[in-house]
Amino acid sequence: MASVLDRVIEVTARVLRLDPAEIKPEHSFTADLGAESVQSIELVAMFEEEFGIEMDEDAALSVQSVGTAAEFIEGVCKQQGVAV
């Protein structure tokens, strides 16, 4: 099964219509990948769907980079008892 980071990159690529190979863990969703506020909200919703979790929207939207998002989602999965 794909790692959390790989799955975050796949979802990010799908929402932002980018090549997954060009997305790196250190990339900022807004500064590097060009996500706008509506897309950021869509990303949160898609991550919730992909991982079967519920995230605090404000906390999720405060995450800046792809790698940090993977760590954040991993933590939420652990809290909610979702295997990743």
C-alpha positions, 0 to 999 in steps of 0.5 A: 500500500502507498505511504501516507506521503504518496497518497497526499501527493496523489490527492494534491496532484488530482485537486491542483491538476499537477504532475505528482512527480513534480510535488515534493514534501517540502513544497508549500501548497500555496507558494510552490503549488499555487493552491488558492483558498477554495482549493485548500478547502477542497484538499482538506475534504479530499484528504478526509475522503482518502483517509476516512477521517475527520479533520479540524478544518482550521488546524488542517488549513494551517498546514503549509507543506505537503510533508507536514500535511502527511505528518498531520494526517498520520497523527489524525489517523492514529487519534481516530484509530484509522490504519494507514 
